[in-house]
Amino acid sequence: MPEKHQPSNDDSILKKPMTRRDVLRLAGTGGLGLLLGGGAIGTLLTTENKRKTKAAGSVSTEEDSIPFYGAHQAGIITPAQNFICFAAFDVTASGAPSLKKLFQAWTAAAAAMAAGRPVGEESGNGNLPPTDTGESAGLSPSRLTITFGAGPSLFDDRFGLAAKKPPTFKELPAFNGDQLEPEWCGGDIGVQVCADDMQVAFHAVRNLARIARGKAVLRWVQEGFQRTNQADPSGSTPRNLLGFKDGTANPQVANEKEMNRIVWAQSGDGAPWMAGGSYMAVRRIRMRIEVWDRSTLKDQEETFGRYRSSGAPLGAKNEFDPVDLNAADESGKPYIPRDSHVALARGDGSVQILRRSYSYSGGMDIKTGQLDAGLLFISYQRDLFKQFVPLQQKLAKSDRLNEYILHVGSAAFACFPGAAQGGYIGDTLF
């Protein structure tokens, strides 16, 4: 249904006063190399949000709400929140009109939830199901963002979109060492839901799945997390599940020129409707935690090319010292092995992507009795096959870290440009 009020685009997260932690997030100071997380550097704001009830079942403040509408979708360059609930859908309806109606309904619901409002309005008829599932009633929006993307499979004869498929957009290739499991791959539509509260994030996915009934079904869902500011009030660099601080910097998201070069698709790239959008790579990377835990500290540090305690590059002292691949000890042996993760991920610095990754825990693998845990890697880039693919091919070939990780899931999505008020997600496609 039409929205009665939405915050102005002038309320952009980049124009609000920033805490020290926001500065770190926007600077991209985190990043466990290319594939292990630089985007996973955001946490809760260090200042305590004051919550004010605006309506029954709705709690919101300006600091706790990120506008849904805008030139770009929120959740791409937005400072990373504490939690993620990623959902991939397969569309069961046929024809462009049905797909268009789904996007319109999802847009209205996403805008309401991002503002801390329930989905729809209750009829007052107790004999009908509520319009909102209700588990986030009384909770703040918790900086909720919902980011939508179309998978390559959406551009087929079902919806007459074949001519709109971007010329370089297709499924990611198989990489050396991949052991992909179909239940963690693909999808017609990908929805990245991030928030500073897991219940708020789950509520959003649940409502989107409910709205999609008869038009789309869930294909796979993965939840993820980062440490919160309650656990680390100092806002230091997060650690991944292998115990190491992140090390590779993301590009500067506040630099519009850099974002246009690295992240945002341009009208001249072959698909004018994607201008202002971005291409997303998603990889579910399982970590062999039990094997890693039996490795020596020296081996672990040489695998990453960094000291575990400080996060500094080998041969350096401080976490944010430059990575010097030519630095060597007295015998002439390089401090940082050439096949270490940081050496390969850094390269010559000419190819960059924007990382936004989260740790995950799927409980126990009943076949092995080991932990099913690792990283939900997400990156955004202007061109998947000029940026993500060559970098991942290099890592898959010779990264020492491959001994301890396993890629089991893979997907790619063309994330739409942002929607203007009165429009809907994907309207440029139609």
C-alpha positions in Angstrom: 0.0 0.0 0.0 1.2 3.6 -0.5 3.5 4.9 2.1 2.2 7.9 4.2 5.6 9.3 5.0 9.2 8.4 4.4 12.4 10.1 5.6 14.0 12.5 3.2 17.0 11.3 1.2 18.8 14.1 2.9 18.8 11.8 6.0 21.5 9.7 4.4 23.6 7.7 6.8 26.6 9.5 5.4 25.3 12.9 6.5 24.7 12.0 10.1 27.2 12.7 12.8 29.6 9.7 13.0 31.1 8.0 16.0 34.6 6.6 16.0 33.2 3.3 15.1 31.3 4.7 12.1 34.5 6.3 10.8 36.3 2.9 11.0 33.4 1.2 9.3 33.3 3.8 6.5 37.0 3.6 6.1 36.9 -0.1 5.6 39.6 -0.7 8.1 38.5 -4.3 8.5 38.9 -7.2 6.1 40.3 -10.7 6.5 41.9 -10.4 3.1 39.8 -10.7 0.0 37.4 -13.5 0.9 37.3 -13.5 4.6 35.4 -10.4 5.4 36.5 -6.8 4.9 32.9 -5.8 4.7 32.2 -7.4 8.1 33.5 -4.5 10.1 30.4 -2.8 11.3 28.9 -3.1 14.7 26.3 -1.2 16.7 26.7 2.5 17.1 28.7 3.2 20.2 26.3 5.8 21.4 23.1 4.4 23.0 20.1 5.0 20.9 17.1 6.6 22.7 14.0 4.8 21.6 10.6 6.5 21.5 7.3 4.8 20.8 5.6 6.4 17.8 2.7 4.0 17.4 1.5 0.7 18.7 3.9 -2.0 17.5 6.3 0.6 16.2 9.5 1.9 17.9 11.9 4.2 16.0 14.5 6.9 16.2 16.4 8.7 13.5 19.6 7.1 14.6 18.1 3.6 14.5 16.4 3.9 11.1 18.0 3.8 7.6 15.8 5.1 4.8 14.7 2.5 2.3 14.3 4.8 -0.7 17.2 6.5 -2.4 19.4 6.6 -5.5 21.1 3.3 -4.3 19.8 0.5 -2.3 20.7 0.6 1.4 22.8 -2.3 2.7 25.6 -2.0 0.1 27.7 0.9 1.3 25.8 1.2 4.6 28.1 0.4 7.6 27.6 -3.2 8.3 25.1 -4.1 11.1 25.6 -6.9 13.7 23.5 -9.6 12.0 22.4 -10.9 8.6 19.6 -13.1 7.4 20.2 -13.8 3.7 17.4 -15.4 1.7 17.4 -16.7 -1.9 14.0 -17.2 -3.6 12.8 -19.1 -6.7 9.9 -17.4 -8.5 7.0 -19.8 -9.1 4.6 -17.3 -10.8 4.8 -16.8 -14.5 4.7 -13.6 -16.5 6.1 -10.2 -16.0 2.9 -8.7 -14.4 3.1 -11.2 -11.5 6.8 -10.5 -10.9 6.1 -6.8 -11.0 3.3 -7.1 -8.4 5.7 -9.1 -6.2 8.4 -6.4 -6.3 5.8 -3.7 -5.6 4.4 -5.6 -2.6 8.0 -6.3 -1.3 8.9 -2.6 -1.7 6.0 -1.4 0.4 6.7 -3.9 3.1 10.5 -3.3 3.1 10.0 0.5 3.4 7.6 0.0 6.3 9.9 -2.4 8.2 13.0 -0.2 7.6 11.0 2.7 9.3 10.0 0.5 12.2 6.4 0.1 11.2 4.4 -3.1 10.9 3.6 -4.5 7.4 0.2 -3.3 6.2 -2.7 -2.2 8.4 -4.8 -4.5 10.5 -8.4 -5.0 9.4 -9.7 -5.3 12.9 -11.4 -8.6 11.9 -10.3 -11.2 14.5 -11.3 -14.0 12.1 -8.5 -13.1 9.7 -4.8 -13.6 10.1 -2.8 -10.5 11.1 -1.1 -8.7 8.2 2.2 -8.6 10.1 3.7 -11.6 11.8 4.2 -9.5 15.0 7.5 -10.8 16.5 9.2 -7.4 16.1 6.3 -5.4 17.7 7.8 -3.0 20.2 11.3 -3.3 18.8 13.2 -0.5 17.1 14.1 -0.9 13.4 17.7 -1.6 14.5 19.2 0.0 11.4 17.4 -2.6 9.2 18.3 -2.7 5.5 16.8 -5.0 2.9 18.7 -5.3 -0.4 17.2 -7.0 -3.4 19.0 -8.6 -6.4 18.0 -10.7 -9.5 19.9 -13.9 -10.2 20.9 -14.9 -13.8 18.0 -17.4 -13.9 15.5 -14.6 -13.6 16.4 -13.4 -17.1 14.6 -16.2 -19.1 11.5 -16.7 -21.1 9.2 -16.9 -18.0 9.2 -13.1 -17.7 10.4 -11.9 -21.1 13.5 -10.4 -19.6 16.1 -12.1 -21.8 16.9 -8.9 -23.7 17.4 -7.1 -20.4 20.1 -9.4 -19.1 23.4 -7.5 -18.6 25.9 -8.8 -21.2 28.5 -9.9 -18.6 26.1 -11.2 -16.0 26.0 -15.0 -15.5 26.4 -17.6 -12.8 29.9 -17.7 -11.2 32.2 -20.3 -12.7 33.5 -23.3 -10.7 36.7 -22.4 -8.9 39.5 -24.8 -8.1 38.7 -26.7 -4.9 35.0 -25.9 -4.9 32.7 -28.5 -3.3 29.4 -26.8 -3.9 26.2 -28.2 -2.5 23.1 -27.4 -4.5 21.1 -26.4 -1.4 23.4 -23.4 -0.9 23.6 -22.2 -4.5 21.7 -20.0 -6.9 18.3 -18.4 -6.8 16.1 -16.2 -9.0 16.1 -13.5 -6.4 18.5 -12.8 -3.5 17.5 -10.7 -0.5 20.2 -9.5 1.9 18.6 -8.4 5.2 20.9 -6.8 7.8 20.1 -5.4 11.2 21.5 -4.8 14.7 18.9 -7.2 16.1 18.5 -10.8 14.8 14.8 -10.9 15.6 14.3 -7.8 13.5 16.2 -9.3 10.6 14.3 -12.6 10.8 11.0 -10.8 11.0 11.8 -9.1 7.7 12.6 -12.3 5.9 9.6 -14.1 7.3 7.2 -11.3 6.2 8.8 -11.2 2.7 8.4 -15.0 2.4 4.8 -14.7 3.5 4.0 -12.0 1.0 5.6 -14.1 -1.7 3.3 -17.1 -1.2 1.9 -18.2 -4.6 4.6 -16.2 -6.4 7.9 -17.3 -5.0 9.4 -19.9 -2.6 12.5 -19.9 -0.4 15.4 -21.7 -1.9 18.0 -21.3 0.9 18.5 -19.1 4.0 21.6 -18.3 5.9 22.0 -16.3 9.1 25.2 -14.7 10.2 26.7 -12.5 12.9 29.5 -10.2 14.1 30.5 -9.3 17.6 28.5 -6.5 19.1 29.5 -3.3 20.9 28.3 -4.8 24.2 31.0 -7.4 23.7 33.6 -4.9 22.5 32.8 -1.4 23.6 36.2 -0.2 22.3 35.2 -0.8 18.7 38.4 -2.6 17.8 38.8 -4.6 14.6 36.6 -7.7 14.7 38.1 -11.2 14.6 36.9 -14.0 12.3 36.1 -17.5 13.5 39.8 -18.5 13.0 40.8 -16.0 15.6 42.5 -13.4 13.5 41.8 -9.8 13.2 40.7 -8.6 9.8 43.4 -7.0 7.7 42.6 -5.8 4.3 41.0 -2.4 3.9 37.8 -1.8 1.9 37.7 1.1 -0.6 36.5 4.4 0.8 32.7 4.3 0.6 32.4 8.0 1.2 34.4 8.7 -2.0 31.8 8.9 -4.7 34.3 8.7 -7.5 35.8 5.5 -6.1 32.3 4.0 -5.6 31.4 4.7 -9.2 34.6 3.0 -10.3 34.5 0.0 -8.1 30.9 -0.6 -6.9 28.1 1.1 -8.9 27.1 0.0 -12.3 27.1 2.7 -14.9 24.7 3.4 -17.8 27.4 2.7 -20.3 28.2 -0.8 -19.0 25.7 -2.5 -21.3 22.6 -2.5 -19.2 21.3 1.1 -18.7 18.6 -0.1 -16.3 21.3 -1.3 -13.8 22.9 2.2 -13.5 23.2 2.9 -9.8 23.0 -0.8 -8.9 25.7 -3.3 -8.1 26.6 -6.9 -8.8 26.8 -9.2 -5.7 28.8 -12.3 -5.2 27.8 -14.6 -2.4 29.9 -17.6 -1.2 29.2 -19.9 1.8 32.7 -20.8 3.0 33.0 -23.5 5.6 36.0 -23.4 7.9 37.7 -26.6 9.0 37.9 -25.3 12.6 39.0 -28.5 14.2 42.0 -28.8 11.8 42.8 -25.2 12.3 42.8 -25.5 16.1 45.5 -28.2 15.9 47.8 -26.0 13.8 50.7 -24.2 15.3 50.6 -20.5 15.9 53.5 -20.1 13.4 51.6 -21.9 10.7 48.5 -20.0 11.3 50.3 -16.6 11.1 52.1 -17.6 8.0 48.9 -18.8 6.4 47.4 -15.3 6.9 50.5 -13.3 6.7 49.7 -11.5 9.9 50.3 -11.8 13.6 47.3 -13.2 15.4 47.6 -11.1 18.6 48.0 -7.6 17.0 46.8 -8.1 13.4 50.0 -6.5 12.1 51.5 -7.8 8.9 54.4 -10.2 9.5 57.6 -8.1 10.0 55.6 -5.1 11.1 54.5 -3.8 14.5 51.0 -2.3 14.2 47.7 -3.6 12.8 47.4 -0.9 10.2 51.0 -0.8 9.0 51.4 -1.2 5.2 51.7 -4.8 3.9 55.3 -4.9 2.6 55.8 -8.0 0.5 59.5 -7.2 0.0 60.3 -7.0 3.7 62.7 -9.8 4.7 64.6 -11.1 7.7 68.4 -11.2 8.1 68.7 -14.3 6.0 66.7 -12.7 3.1 63.6 -14.8 3.7 60.4 -12.7 3.2 58.4 -12.2 6.4 55.2 -12.6 4.4 55.0 -15.8 2.4 54.0 -15.3 -1.2 51.2 -17.8 -1.0 49.8 -16.3 2.2 46.2 -15.1 2.2 47.1 -11.4 2.6 49.8 -11.5 -0.1 47.5 -13.0 -2.7 44.4 -11.0 -1.7 46.3 -7.7 -1.8 48.1 -8.3 -5.1 49.1 -5.1 -6.8 46.0 -3.3 -5.5 44.7 -2.6 -9.0 41.5 -4.7 -8.6 39.2 -3.9 -5.7 35.8 -5.0 -4.5 33.6 -4.0 -1.6 33.4 -6.8 1.0 30.4 -7.2 3.4 30.8 -10.6 5.1 29.5 -12.3 8.2 30.5 -15.3 10.3 27.9 -18.1 10.5 27.3 -21.2 12.7 25.1 -23.9 11.4 25.4 -26.1 14.4 27.0 -29.5 14.1 27.6 -31.6 10.9 25.8 -34.8 11.9 28.0 -36.8 9.4 31.3 -35.8 10.9 30.4 -34.6 14.4 32.3 -31.3 13.6 31.1 -27.8 13.7 29.4 -26.4 10.6 30.7 -22.9 10.9 32.5 -20.4 8.7 31.9 -17.3 6.6 29.0 -16.0 4.5 31.2 -14.0 2.1 29.4 -11.2 0.2 31.0 -8.7 -2.1 29.8 -5.9 -4.3 31.4 -4.8 -7.5 30.7 -3.0 -10.8 31.6 -6.1 -12.8 31.8 -9.6 -11.4 34.0 -11.0 -14.2 36.5 -8.1 -14.1 36.8 -7.9 -10.3 35.6 -10.8 -8.2 36.2 -13.7 -10.5 39.9 -13.1 -11.3 40.7 -12.4 -7.7 39.0 -15.6 -6.5 40.7 -17.6 -9.3 44.0 -16.5 -8.0 43.1 -17.4 -4.4 41.6 -20.7 -5.3 44.8 -21.7 -7.1 47.5 -21.2 -4.4 46.2 -19.6 -1.2 47.5 -21.4 1.9 44.2 -20.8 3.5 42.6 -23.3 1.2 43.8 -26.1 3.5 41.4 -24.8 6.1 38.4 -23.6 4.2 35.9 -25.2 1.8 33.5 -23.3 -0.5 30.1 -25.0 -0.4 27.7 -22.3 -1.6 27.8 -19.9 -4.5 25.4 -17.3 -6.0 25.4 -14.1 -8.0 22.8 -11.3 -8.1 22.3 -8.1 -10.0 21.2 -5.7 -7.2 18.8 -3.1 -8.5 19.3 0.6 -8.3 17.5 2.2 -5.4 13.8 3.0 -5.7 12.4 6.5 -5.5 9.3 7.2 -3.4 6.3 6.2 -5.5 8.4 3.7 -7.4 9.4 0.1 -6.5 12.5 -2.1 -6.5 13.2 -3.3 -10.0 11.0 -0.7 -11.7 13.9 0.2 -14.1 13.9 -3.4 -15.3 10.3 -3.2 -16.4 
